[in-house]
């Protein structure tokens, strides 16, 4: 059984920062990929950034300017700086392990007021 627990969301003003955390527990394969996705109201869930155990990262277009993904073992973080109202969304942690095992966290709300 695998569990992903996110934390760190909240309400902030435009220009402020937040750091999200996601801790994965259970039977975690050493070969895996962890990621942050977000889903804004009325929009599809979309990739923000992903990170492999060795620290190799990939960001969706335009995300790397203000967002930084990092990892410590099976815990990942998302540092979000200079937040904007359009960053308002539910942020989800995701874990992918072979063969095609997908796990999602419960989501954490980030709301940015103007």
N, C-alpha and C positions, 0 to 999 in steps of 0.2 A: 504494500500500500504506500502510495506516494502522496504527500501533502505539501502544498505551497501556501505559505502564509505571508501576506503583504502587510506593510504598515507604512506610515509616513504621510499619507494624504491629508488634505485639509483645505481651509479657505485662506487664501493669501491675496494681497493686492498686486496689481500689475507692477512688474519690475522686481518683485521679491523672488526668493529661492525656496525650494523644497528638495528634500532627499527622501526617495522611496527605498524601502528595503523589501526583499523577498527571500524567505528562508525555505529551502526545500528539505524535506525529511523523508525517511523511508528507504526503500531499495533504489538507490540512485546509481545508475550505471556510470562508470568512469568516462564513457563516451556519451556526451550529451551536449545539448545546446540550450542555453537559457536566454530568455528574451523578455522585453517589455513591449506590450501592445497598449493601444488606447482606443477608446470608443467614445466619440463625442455624441451628443444628443442628435438623433436622426441620421447618424452616419455609421458606416461599417467599421468594424474593428480593424485597426491598421497597425503595422509594425512601427515601433519607435527605434529599437536597437536590439541587437543580439550579441551574445558573448559565449565563446567556447571556454572549456576548462583551462586552456593554455593562455587565455586572455585575448585571443584574437576577436576583434569586434567588427561589427557591421552596423551602419546606421542607415535609416531611411533618408531619402533626400531631405535636406534642410534641417535635419534634427541635430547634427553634430555641432552646429554653431552654439547652441545653448544647452544641450543635453550631453551628459557623460555617463556611460554605463561602466560599471566595474564589478569585480567579483572577488569573493573570498571563500574559497571552497564551494559549497553549495548554497551560498547566499549571494544574491546579486543586489546591486544598488543602482539607482538612477538619480544622479544629481541634475536638478533642473534649475537653471539660472535665468534671470531676466524674464520671468514668466509673463505671458500675455493672455488676455481673455480667451483667445482662440485655443489655448492649451487646456481649457476646461474640458474634462473628460473623466471617464472611469479608466484607470490604469490597471492593466492585468499583467500578471507574471505568467510566463509560459515555460514549460520544460518539454524538450523533445529528446527521446531516447530511442535507440534501435530496439525492435524494428517498428518504426512509426508509432511509438507510444507518445501520446500527447496528453499533457496535464496542464490545467489552468488553476490559477488562484481565484479567490472570490472577488477580487477587484478592490481598488481603493479610489475614492473620489477625490479629484483635485479640482478645485474651483478657484478661478482667478477673476477678481473683480477689477473693474477699470477705475 
